[in-house]
Amino acid sequence: MLRGHWRGETLGSGTDVWKYWAERRAGNLDDQSWRELELGMARSPGTCMTMGTAATMMSLAETLGMTLPGASSIPAVDATHAHMASYSGRLIVEMVWDDVKPSDIMTREAFDNAITVDMALGGSTNAIIHLVAMAGRAGIKLPLERFDELSRSTPTLADMKPSGKYLMEDFYYAGGLRALLNNMRDLLDLDCTTVNGKTLGENIDGAGVYNDDVIRSRNNPLSSSGGTVVLRGNLAPDGAIIKPTAAEAPLLQHTGPALVFENIDDLHTRIDDETLDVTADSVLVLKNAGPHGGPGMPEWGQLPIPKKLLQQGVRDMVRISDCRMSGTSYGACVLHVAPESAVGGPLALVRTGDSITLDVERRVLSMDVDDEELAKRRAQWMPPQPHYKRGYGALYLHHVTQADQGCDFDFLHAGEPTPEPKIY
């Protein structure tokens, strides 16, 4: 989409919806202002104009070599978009005749490139799930450790909401994805092939940055490391993730008492209760919101700040869940906790008052509960009733994988090739 505008401010869909909805809940925004915001937010066709899930995944598709160079950054209403669509239509016909397959392009090296670029973009947390699932279907395993390894060695170079201040339209005018890639050539495998038959390196040759406030130079990054990190600990033995570039810095090393919500209904019932025993130091915990518990791992991960804290000026807290959040969301939100609570992950055992520690630098997410006490709680734990007992829902629950494995059907992960059908 084109940039949003309201009373002299530039708006980004999603990110600023969350921001101003918090102000509305705090009583700082009246009905007229909210109506103006809604009208000014979405001014054209297109996807969210922040570095949300859509902008992230289109950028990663280009990095993987699956689009023509430059395709991912064009605003929907720009005339160049129609030209690119026409070129893409011609090319796909040629690729069919030449028997070019996705598996010829999406190699392990190409996926490493995609992870690296995701980190440089400050991309959506959803990208991790998507890349793991896509790689799994191509027969490539992408452990969470690989994401964290590349995050440590990749600076965040795109100053884009929700981590920064600019939008996709600005990114396009600054040179777009080709310029960003050319700015980090040494971090990429430039020999990877792409759909146009050229290498990634050939496709980005000569691409320039025209606004180094939007696409930062290597000596002036938005962050010295990538936009997403992987956490582990006794609360998330199979991993959890957080986008530190979109959180308030003091919360990246935090210990506080848990305030537990057993499910989304419990959250909505109690979050704005004036008698809720909560402070800015509390750690909000949402259970039963993952692939099984949601079901479907909904975008509930940006848990709302309690209304009484909003009125005190609090705008970020540590929040932990086994679900996802929108790529446009922000805050100190720990997501994708695996295994999820509905299948008996340690998140299921957390109780209100337990001390929880988040330490992003050390990549730690833990609860201060000893193993003996956890064993007692596990013996008392009762799994929730499955949401579906028949039909497609039951098939889904039986075969969907956990967040660290891509939340995909296990039978879609690559194995032995399917033989061609016989023709009689």
C-alpha positions in Angstrom: 0.0 0.0 0.0 0.9 3.7 -0.2 1.9 5.4 3.1 -0.9 6.2 5.5 -1.4 9.8 6.8 -3.2 11.4 9.7 -2.8 14.9 11.1 0.7 15.3 9.8 1.9 11.9 10.8 2.9 9.0 8.5 1.0 5.8 9.4 1.9 2.2 8.8 -1.0 -0.3 8.7 -1.0 -2.8 11.6 1.8 -1.3 13.6 0.1 2.1 14.1 -3.3 0.4 14.5 -1.8 -1.4 17.5 -0.2 1.8 18.8 -3.2 4.0 18.6 -5.6 1.3 19.8 -3.6 1.2 23.0 -4.1 5.0 23.2 -7.8 4.5 22.6 -8.0 1.9 25.4 -6.2 4.3 27.7 -8.8 7.0 27.0 -6.5 9.3 25.0 -8.2 9.0 21.6 -11.8 9.9 20.9 -14.2 8.4 18.3 -13.6 11.1 15.7 -9.9 10.7 15.9 -10.2 6.9 15.5 -12.4 7.3 12.4 -9.9 9.6 10.9 -7.1 7.1 11.6 -9.0 4.3 9.9 -9.6 6.4 6.8 -6.0 7.6 6.6 -4.5 4.1 7.2 -5.3 2.2 4.0 -5.2 4.5 1.0 -4.6 2.1 -1.8 -4.7 -1.6 -2.8 -1.8 -3.7 -1.6 -0.4 -5.5 1.4 0.6 -3.9 4.7 3.2 -1.2 4.0 5.3 -2.0 7.1 7.9 -4.8 7.2 5.1 -7.1 8.2 4.6 -10.7 7.2 3.6 -9.9 3.6 6.6 -7.5 2.9 8.9 -9.9 4.6 7.9 -13.0 2.7 7.8 -11.3 -0.7 11.3 -10.1 0.0 12.4 -13.5 1.0 10.8 -15.0 -2.1 13.0 -12.7 -4.2 16.1 -13.5 -2.1 15.4 -17.2 -2.6 15.5 -16.6 -6.4 11.8 -17.2 -6.9 10.9 -13.8 -8.4 12.4 -11.5 -10.9 14.9 -9.1 -9.4 13.2 -6.0 -7.9 9.7 -7.5 -7.9 9.2 -7.6 -4.2 9.5 -3.9 -3.4 7.2 -2.2 -5.9 4.1 -0.5 -4.5 0.9 -2.1 -5.7 -0.4 1.0 -7.6 3.0 1.9 -9.2 3.0 1.4 -13.1 6.1 -0.7 -12.8 4.1 -3.3 -10.9 2.0 -4.1 -14.0 5.2 -4.3 -16.1 6.7 -6.8 -13.7 3.6 -8.9 -13.7 3.8 -9.0 -17.5 7.4 -10.0 -17.5 6.7 -12.7 -14.9 3.9 -14.2 -17.0 6.2 -14.5 -20.0 9.0 -16.0 -17.9 6.9 -18.7 -16.2 5.9 -20.1 -19.6 9.5 -20.3 -20.6 10.4 -22.0 -17.3 7.7 -24.7 -17.9 9.1 -25.5 -21.3 12.6 -25.6 -19.8 11.4 -27.9 -16.9 12.8 -25.5 -14.3 11.5 -26.6 -10.9 11.4 -24.8 -7.5 13.7 -27.4 -6.1 16.3 -26.4 -8.7 16.3 -22.9 -7.1 15.5 -23.3 -3.5 18.7 -24.9 -2.2 20.2 -25.0 1.2 22.4 -22.0 0.3 19.4 -20.1 -1.0 17.6 -20.6 2.3 20.6 -19.4 4.2 20.5 -16.3 2.1 16.8 -15.9 2.9 17.4 -16.2 6.7 20.3 -13.6 6.5 18.1 -11.1 4.6 15.2 -11.7 7.0 17.6 -10.7 9.9 18.8 -7.6 8.0 15.2 -6.5 7.2 14.0 -6.9 10.8 11.5 -9.2 9.2 8.3 -10.7 10.6 8.6 -13.4 13.3 6.3 -15.5 11.1 9.1 -15.8 8.5 10.8 -18.5 10.7 7.8 -20.8 10.6 7.3 -20.2 6.8 11.0 -20.8 6.0 11.2 -24.0 8.1 8.0 -25.4 6.5 9.2 -24.5 2.9 12.6 -26.0 3.5 11.0 -29.1 4.9 9.0 -29.6 1.8 12.2 -29.3 -0.2 13.9 -31.9 2.0 16.1 -29.4 3.8 16.2 -29.2 7.6 16.4 -25.7 9.1 17.0 -26.0 12.8 16.3 -22.9 14.9 20.0 -22.7 15.8 20.7 -21.8 12.2 18.4 -18.8 12.5 20.2 -17.6 15.7 23.6 -18.2 14.3 22.9 -16.0 11.3 21.2 -13.4 13.5 24.3 -13.0 15.5 26.4 -12.3 12.4 23.9 -10.1 10.5 23.2 -6.4 11.3 19.7 -5.0 10.9 20.0 -2.5 8.0 16.4 -1.7 7.1 15.0 1.1 9.2 11.4 -0.1 8.8 8.4 -0.3 11.1 7.7 -2.0 13.4 11.5 -2.0 14.3 12.2 1.4 12.8 10.3 4.4 11.3 10.0 4.0 7.5 7.6 2.1 5.3 7.8 0.0 2.1 7.1 2.9 -0.2 10.2 4.6 1.3 12.2 1.4 1.0 11.3 1.2 -2.7 12.4 4.8 -3.4 15.6 4.1 -1.4 16.6 1.4 -3.8 14.5 -1.5 -2.7 15.6 -5.1 -2.0 18.3 -5.2 -4.7 20.0 -2.2 -3.0 19.8 -3.9 0.4 21.2 -7.1 -0.9 24.1 -5.3 -2.7 24.8 -3.6 0.6 25.5 -6.9 2.2 27.0 -8.9 -0.6 29.7 -10.4 1.6 27.0 -12.1 3.8 25.3 -13.9 0.9 26.0 -16.8 -1.4 25.9 -14.9 -4.7 26.2 -18.0 -6.8 22.7 -19.1 -6.1 20.6 -19.4 -9.3 17.3 -17.5 -9.8 14.3 -17.8 -12.0 15.7 -15.6 -14.7 18.7 -18.0 -15.1 21.1 -15.5 -13.7 22.8 -15.7 -10.3 21.8 -13.7 -7.3 25.0 -11.8 -7.6 24.4 -10.9 -11.2 20.8 -9.7 -10.4 22.0 -7.2 -7.8 25.1 -5.9 -9.5 25.0 -2.1 -9.7 22.0 -1.6 -7.4 22.4 1.6 -5.4 21.1 3.0 -2.1 19.5 6.4 -2.6 18.5 7.1 1.0 20.9 5.6 3.6 18.6 6.6 6.4 16.1 4.0 5.2 18.6 1.4 4.0 21.4 1.8 6.5 25.1 1.4 5.8 27.1 -1.3 7.4 28.8 1.1 9.8 25.5 2.6 10.8 23.1 -0.3 11.4 19.7 -0.1 13.1 21.1 -2.9 15.3 24.4 -4.7 15.3 22.6 -8.1 15.1 19.5 -9.5 13.4 15.9 -8.6 14.0 14.9 -12.0 15.5 16.6 -14.2 18.1 15.9 -17.7 19.4 15.5 -18.4 23.1 15.8 -21.6 25.0 15.5 -22.7 28.6 13.3 -24.8 30.9 10.2 -22.9 29.6 11.0 -23.5 26.0 13.2 -26.6 25.5 12.5 -26.7 21.8 12.8 -23.0 21.4 10.9 -19.7 21.3 11.5 -16.4 19.5 11.5 -12.7 20.0 12.1 -9.6 17.9 14.3 -7.5 20.1 14.5 -4.6 17.6 10.7 -4.0 18.2 10.8 -4.1 22.0 11.7 -1.6 24.7 15.4 -2.2 25.5 15.1 -2.4 29.3 12.8 -5.4 28.9 15.3 -7.5 27.0 16.8 -8.5 30.4 13.9 -8.9 32.8 12.8 -11.1 35.7 9.2 -10.8 37.0 6.3 -12.7 38.4 4.0 -14.6 35.9 0.4 -13.6 35.4 -1.1 -16.6 33.7 -4.1 -16.7 31.4 -5.2 -20.3 30.7 -6.7 -19.4 27.2 -7.8 -16.5 25.1 -11.2 -16.3 26.7 -9.6 -16.0 30.2 -7.4 -13.2 28.8 -10.3 -11.2 27.4 -12.3 -11.7 30.5 -9.7 -10.5 33.0 -7.2 -8.2 31.2 -9.0 -5.0 31.9 -10.3 -5.9 35.3 -9.4 -3.0 37.7 -8.8 -5.5 40.4 -6.2 -7.5 38.4 -3.1 -8.0 40.4 -0.6 -6.8 37.9 2.3 -4.3 37.6 4.6 -3.2 34.9 7.1 -5.8 36.1 4.6 -8.7 35.7 5.2 -11.2 32.9 1.9 -11.9 31.0 1.6 -15.6 30.0 -1.0 -17.0 27.6 -1.5 -20.7 27.3 -3.3 -22.9 24.9 -2.8 -20.8 21.8 -0.4 -22.8 19.7 -1.0 -25.1 16.7 -3.1 -27.5 18.8 -4.3 -25.2 21.5 -5.6 -22.3 19.3 -6.1 -24.3 17.3 -4.1 -23.1 14.3 -1.6 -20.9 16.2 -3.6 -17.6 15.8 -2.0 -14.1 15.9 -2.7 -13.5 19.5 0.9 -13.1 20.6 0.9 -9.3 21.2 -1.1 -9.7 24.4 -2.8 -6.4 25.3 -1.4 -4.3 28.1 -3.9 -4.2 31.0 -6.0 -1.0 30.7 -5.0 0.2 34.2 -1.3 0.1 33.2 -2.0 1.9 29.9 -3.5 4.7 31.9 -0.3 4.8 34.0 1.7 5.2 30.8 3.0 1.6 30.4 3.3 0.7 26.7 5.4 -2.5 26.8 5.7 -5.5 29.0 7.2 -9.0 28.7 4.6 -11.3 27.2 4.9 -15.0 26.5 2.8 -17.4 24.5 2.8 -20.4 22.3 1.0 -18.6 19.4 2.2 -16.1 16.7 1.8 -12.4 16.3 1.2 -10.3 13.2 4.4 -9.2 11.4 3.2 -5.6 12.0 3.1 -6.1 15.8 5.7 -5.0 18.2 6.7 -5.2 21.9 8.7 -7.6 24.2 6.6 -10.5 23.0 8.0 -14.0 23.3 6.4 -16.3 20.7 6.2 -19.8 19.3 7.1 -21.4 22.7 7.7 -25.1 21.9 6.5 -27.6 22.8 3.2 -25.8 23.2 1.1 -26.0 26.3 -1.8 -28.0 24.8 0.6 -31.0 24.1 2.2 -30.8 27.6 5.1 -28.4 27.0 6.5 -26.7 30.1 4.4 -23.6 29.4 1.4 -25.7 30.6 3.0 -25.9 34.0 3.5 -22.2 34.7 1.4 -20.8 37.5 0.7 -17.2 38.5 3.4 -15.9 40.7 6.2 -18.0 39.3 9.4 -16.0 38.6 10.2 -15.9 34.9 13.5 -14.6 33.4 14.0 -13.3 29.9 17.6 -12.6 28.9 17.9 -11.9 25.2 21.7 -11.5 25.2 22.1 -14.9 26.8 19.2 -16.3 24.7 17.5 -17.6 27.9 13.8 -18.0 28.7 13.3 -19.8 32.0 11.1 -20.1 35.0 12.5 -20.3 38.6 10.7 -23.5 39.5 12.8 -26.6 40.4 12.5 -29.9 38.7 10.9 -31.6 41.6 8.0 -29.1 41.7 7.6 -29.3 37.9 7.4 -33.1 38.2 4.6 -32.7 40.7 2.7 -30.3 38.5 3.1 -32.5 35.5 1.6 -35.4 37.4 -1.4 -33.2 38.1 -1.7 -31.8 34.6 -4.7 -32.8 32.5 -4.5 -32.3 28.7 -7.3 -30.2 27.2 -10.0 -31.9 25.2 -9.1 -31.8 21.5 -11.0 -29.2 19.5 -11.9 -31.7 16.8 -12.6 -35.4 16.9 -13.5 -36.0 13.3 -13.1 -34.6 9.8 -10.4 -32.3 8.6 -9.9 -30.8 12.0 -9.0 -34.2 13.4 -6.6 -34.8 10.5 -5.0 -31.4 11.2 -4.5 -32.1 14.9 -3.0 -35.5 14.2 -0.5 -34.3 11.7 0.4 -30.7 12.4 4.0 -30.1 13.6 5.2 -27.8 16.4 6.5 -24.3 15.8 10.1 -25.3 15.6 9.2 -27.7 12.8 7.2 -25.2 10.7 3.6 -25.9 11.9 3.2 -27.9 8.7 1.6 -31.3 8.0 4.2 -33.9 8.7 3.2 -35.9 5.6 4.1 -32.9 3.4 7.7 -32.9 4.5 9.9 -34.3 1.7 10.8 -38.0 1.7 11.1 -40.5 -1.1 10.1 -39.0 -4.4 6.6 -39.9 -5.7 6.9 -42.1 -8.8 5.5 -40.8 -12.0 2.1 -42.4 -12.8 2.1 -45.2 -15.4 0.5 -44.6 -18.7 -1.3 -47.5 -20.3 
